[in-house]
Amino acid sequence: MQITFHGAARSVTGSRHLLEANGQRILLDCGLVQGPRDESDARNREFSFDPTTLDAVVLSHAHIDHSGAIPALVKRGFKGDIHLTLASADLCVHMLRDSAFLQEKDAEFVNKREARRGRPAREPLYRIEDADRAVELFEGHAYYRWFPVVPGIRARFLDAGHILGSAIVELEVLENGERRSVVFTGDLGRKCLPIIRDPDQLETPDVLIMESTYGDREHSPIEQAADTLAAIVQRVAARRGKLIIPAFAVGRTQEVVHQLAQLWRQNRIPHLPIYVDSPLAVNVTDVFDRHPECFDPETRALLRSDGDPFGLEVLTYVRDLEESKALNSKEGPFVIISASGMAEGGRILHHLRNSLGDPKNLILFVGYQAEHTLGRRLVEGEPTVKIFGEPHDVKAEVVTMNEFSAHADRIELLDWVKGNKSRPRDLFLVHGEEKQALALAERLHENGFGGVSVPTLHETVPLGGAHQRNAQPRG
């Protein structure tokens, strides 16, 4: 048995991990790499393995950096089953089609520029028909029920507490008469997040592949989120500006809407208009309504008492493009929540282009901003940024709220791994930039964990019974 880390190794996006055992090849996640356009496009077009040789894909959750390359995989000849939770299957139907639409529009935009330069047209990474063919391969599963993946390997999904339908993947591998447990956390959530349940703890994994996004830092307490958000809304309303919130269409948008609804009902914020400007977010919110089995007890109680936790009199879900464009000339104060969360594509770019130059406005980031993204450049305080190739001065206020993060921080990751019933023999840290992953590896070693490793991109590690990992975290 061996595993090769083909993505999200010493980086955050593009989660892809290839497990090989009993002559079978299983891909854990198949996400898009996000970052500089040319670099990410090149990496997304090269899998570093032959998709036709894969036997199955097991998906941890629906976020695009974990699922978004699945249509490209199918386009390149993959024909096996794609295993995921029932809620993730419903989310991915919308998300992969939306991603394909953006791929087509991006190629259209780039090709106009390339044509002026006399260069050949670029084919989209994949098209909507590729996304539709991918959906046909979905095998949805309920939490906690074992299912066969390939001969000799079965799996079940535990709740990762990250977004709707997110899962910790537990694989049981029978090889050469020996049973071993391989666990992949996907993205691990936090306790006490609104709407969804807390992450599950594990039994006895032999091999643990764990995320490390916030491996070197701590979030502000979740309980502070309401107070901080209320103060921000009040501040923007007082100067009659626009509050622009780049937010992932899955999870973060619904959490922000839920929090704003609570503040509105408690009369803690002015009753100013709130727009969710993302057709995908509108579709995703409909999926949330169909999966109350994923909700925590508080949200289920709210559904029974107050009805829709994602609806308000002042809340408008924007589907029409012309209505979206009209927001750019509308006078404040009002709130816009729009994808993408890292400001790398979608309608949020148009809102930022039209809002960054006005000091009355405030750009609020409520999620992790990966290296080389527009969101990262804004939170790091760059005075001028490029949008659609044109420079824009940043005069608007830029604020980050980590209270909304759906990723466990350093303490929460340590508490989670220490809370499992036994310690893994091998522990691999993925889905974290090098600095964060190495810092968490060091903390794990200080807490008595051996066999901790931070793999490099495309590194292959054997997991045979006689194999022993170095007890020191490897840099």
N, C-alpha and C positions, 0 to 999 in steps of 0.2 A: 504494500500500500504506500502511495506517495501523494503529495499535494504540490501543485505549482501555483504560484501567486501571480496571475496575469493582470491584475489591476488592483487599485486601492492599496498598493504596497508602498509605504512611506509617502503616501498621498491620500487625498480624501475621496476623490470621485473615481468612477469606472470600476466598481466592485466586480471582480471575476476571479474565482478560485477553482482550479481543476483538481478534483479528487479521482485517483485511479486505484482500483482494487478489483481483484478477480477478473482482470481483463476488461473491466467495465470503466467507462469514463463519464463522470458526473460533474457538471458545472454548477457551482454554487454562485448564484447571481450572474447577471449579464448586463452591467450598467454602462451608461455613457460616460466617457471622460469629458469633463467640463473645464474650460480655461481658454487660453488664446486660440483664436479661431483655427489657424492653420495647423498648429500643433495638435489640438484636440481632434480635428478632423482626420489628420493622418493616423493617430492612434485608434480612432474609432473604426477606421477602414481596415485595420490589421489586427486580427485576433491572436496571432502567434500560435494558433493551433487550427487544425482543420475542422470546421463545424460539422462536416459530414461524419466524423468519427465519434461524435458525442452520442451517448446513449440516453441521457436525460439532463434536464435542467431543474434545479430546485431553487426557488426564489424566496428570499427572506421577506421582501416587502416591495411596494409599488413605486417608491421614489425613483425618478429617472436615472440617478447615478447608480441604481441597483438593477433596474429593469429595462432601461431605455435602449439597449443594444440588441434586445431579443429579436425585433423585426429584421435587423441586419443579419443576425445569426440564421434566421429562417431563409432570408434572401440568398444566403451563401450555402444553402443545402441542408440545414438541420431539419430532421423530421421526427425527432423523439417527443416524449411527453414533457410538458412544462408543469411542474408541481408547485402549487401555491395555495394560500388560504382562500376561502370563499370570498371574503371581503376584498383581498388583494386582486382576485380575478375580476371582480366587478370594477374596481378602480382602474386596473390596467386596460380594460376595454376602452375607456375614455382617454387614458394618459398616453397610450401608445399611438392611438389615432391622432391625438393632438401633437405628439412629438413628430409623427410622420408629416403632418401638415406643415409644421414649422421647418422640417428638413427641406420640404419642397419649396417653401417660400424663401428660405435662406439661399438655396441654390439658384432660384430665380433672381434674387437680388444680386448675388455674386456674379452670375452669368451676364447680367446687363453691364456690369463694370468690366468683366473680362472681354466681352465683345468689343467694347470701345478700345481696348488695348490690343485687339487682334488675337486674343488667346482663345483656346478651345473651351467649350462649355463644360461645366462640372456636373456630374450626375449626383442627385441627392443620395445621402447615405442609405436611405430607404424611402419607400412610398407608402401611401395609405393601404394599398392592396397587400403589401408585405406585413403591415400591422394586422390586417384582417386575417391573413393566413396564420400569423403567430397565435392569435386568439383561439383559433380552431384547435390548437395543440394543448390548450389549458386543461389541467386536471385539478379542480378545486377540492380542498379538503377542510374539514372542521378541525379546530384545535384539539390536541391531546389524543387523537386517534392514529394508530400506526397504519401505514400504507406501504405497499411494495414499491420500490423505485426501480430497481433492476434485480436480477437474480443474485441473492446473497446480501442484498442491502435493503433495509427498510428504514422508514423515517416517520417522524411525527413533528407537529408544530406546537411549540409552547408560545405563550404571549410575551412579546418583547417590550410592550408598553411604549412604543415609539410613535406610531401612527395607526390609524384604523387598519386592521388586518396584518400588522407587522408581526413577525415570528422569529423566535429562536429555533433554528433547525437542529434537531437531534437525529443523527444517523447511527444506526446499529449495523456494523459491518461484520459479516462472517467470512473469514479468510483463513484457509489452512487449519480449519477446526477451531479457531480462536475468535471469540466475539469481542469487538472493541467499539467503544462509543466515540464518535466524532461530533462535536457540537460547534455550530457557527452562530454567533449572536446576531448577525446582521447588524442593524443599528439598535443599540440598547437604550431604552427610555429611562425615565425618572419616576420615582414614586410621587404620588399626589398630583400628577398632571391632570388638568381638566379633561373631561369627556371620556378618555380611555382608561383601561385598567393598568395596574402596576405590573412591572416585569416579573415573570415567574423565576423562581430559583430552580437549580438543577439537582440531579442525583449524583452520579459518579462519572463524569466524562473522562476518557483517557486522553483525548486531544481536544483542546479548546482554541477556536479561532475567534478572537474578540476584537471589537472596534476600540479605537483610542482617540476619537476626534478631539475630545477635551482632556487629554491625558495629562496636561500640565497646568490646568487652571480650574477654578471653582466658580460656579454660577452664584448670582445673588439668589436669596431664598425665593421660592415660587410665591410665597405669601406676599412679597413686595410688589408683584406684577400689577395688581389692581391699583395700588397707590401711585406707582410710577406712571402707568398709562393714563390715569385720570389727570395727573399734573401736566403731562405732555399735551393732551387734548385741550385742557383749559388754557395752556400757554398759547397754542396755535390759534384757538378761537378768539382770544383776547386781541391778537394782532391781525385777525381776519385773513389768516393765511390758509394754505393747503397742507394737510398732513398726508404725506405719501408713504405708504407702507408696502415695500416689496415683500411678498410672502409666498411661500410654496403653496401651490393650489391644493395639495393634500396635507391635511393636518394643521399646518400653521395658520392658514386662512380661517379655518373653522374655529381654532382656539382664540384667535384675535376677535373674531365676530362674537363668539360666546362671551368673552371678557367685556367687550364693548356693550353687549346687550345687558349684562349684569350691572355695569356702571350706569347705563341709561335708566334702567328700571329703578335703581337706587337714587336717581337724581344727583349723581356725583359728577356728571359731565353735561355740558349743554346739549340740547336736542338738535344738533347740527346734522346735515345729510351725510350718510355713509354709503359709499359705492364699492361694491365688489366687482371690479372690472376684469373679469377673466371668465370666458365661456367654460374653460376647463374647471375652474373652481365651482362654478354653478352646477355642472354635472357631477362633480365630486361630492358636493354637499347633498345632492340627491342620493348618492350612494350611502353617505352617512345615515340618512334617514331610513335606509333599507337594512341597516345592520346594527340595531340596538343591542344585539348580543355582545358586541365589542365594548359597550359603554360601561363606565364605572357606576356604582350604586347612586352617586350623587346626580349624575346626568339622567339616569333612568327615573329617579324621583322627580327631577325637573320636567321631564317629558310628561309625567303623569299630572303634575300640578300646573305648569305654565305653558304646555304645548311645545311649539317649535323652539329649541334653544338657539337656532340660527336665523331667527326672524325678528324684525322690528318695524315699527311704523316708518322710521326714518331710513331704513335700509333698502337699498336698491341693488339688485343683481343685474349687471349689465352684460347683455349678449351682443347687441347690435354694435357694429363697428362705428357707425356714424354717431351713435350716442356716446361711445367712448371718446371719439375725437372732440365732441362738444364739451367734454369736461376740461379740456385744455384751455378754453377761453372763458370758462365759468369763474365768476368771482367767489373767493372764499368767504367765510370758512366752511370747509367740508373735509371729509376723509376719503381717500382712495386706497383700497387694498387691491394689489394687482400682482400677477406673476410675471417674471420668475423671481424666486426668493434671493438669488444672487445677482439679479439685474443683468442677466446674460442674454435675454431674448424676451419676446412677447410685448404686450402693450405697455408694460412698466417703462420700457425705454422711451416711449413717446411722452409719457408723463414726466419722467426725469428730465428729458430734453427741454420741456416747456416749463419746468419748475425750479431747476437748480440755480438759476440766476437771480431769484427773488429771495431776499433775506427774511421775508415774512413766512416763508414756507419751511417745513421741517420734514426731513427724510428719516424715517424710523426703520432700522433694520432689526428684525426679530428672529434671526437665525444665523447659522454659521456661514461665513463668507470665505470660500476657498481661495487659495493663491491664484493670482493672475485674473481674477474676475473683476468686473466693474464695481460690484458691491465691496470687494476688498479694498479697491483703490479709494472709494469714498469713505469707508470707515477709518482708513489710515490717514485721511486728511489731505489727500492730494488737492491742490488748489484749482487744477484744471484737468478735466477728463474728456476722453473722446467717446462720442455716441454716434453711431453710423458714420464713423470716420471723421467727424467734425469736432473741434475742440469746444468745450463749454466750461465757463468759469463757475466754480462752486461757491455760491454766496448763501445758499440755503443752509439752515442748521442741520447737522447730521448727528443722529443719536443711535446708539446700539442698546437693545434690551436683551440680555442673555437669559432673563427670567423665563422667557418663552421657549427657550431651547428644549427640544424634544430628545436631545442626547444627554446621557448621564455624564456628569463631570468627573474630575479625578477622584474625589472622595466617594461618589456614588458608584463608580466603576470598581474601586477597591472594596467597598462594602458588599457589592453584588458578588464579586468573585470569592470573597472570604465567606459569604453566606451560603455558598453551595456545600453539599454534604461531604464532598471530598475534593482534593486538589488534583488537577490534571497532571499527567506526566509531561505533556508537551503543551505549551501555551504560546500561541502566535498572536502578535498584535498587528492589526491591519486597520485600514480606514482612518488613518491619522497622518498628518504631516510628520516628517522625520523627528522634529524637535519634540512634538507632543508624544509620539509613540515611544521614543527612547526615554523620555522622562517617566512615563508610566511603567516601562520595563524596570527602571531603576527602583521605583517605589515598590513594585511587586517583589523584586529581589530582596529589598529591605524588610518586607513582610514575610519572608521565608519561602517564597515561591521559587522553585527551581525550574529549569527547562523553559525559560522565557526567551522568546526570540522576536526580533523585528525583521521580517523577511524583506528582501529587495525585489524589485520588479522582475518577474519571470524566474525567480529562484525556485528550484525544485527541492523538496525535502522528503527523504524516505521516512516512513512511519512504521518500519518493521519492529517486531517484538524485541530484537536485540539492540535496536537503535537507542542511543542516549543523547539527549541534548545537553549542551553546555549550560551549567547552572547560572552563569553570568549573563546578564542582558547583553546581547551582541549589538555593537554599534557599527 
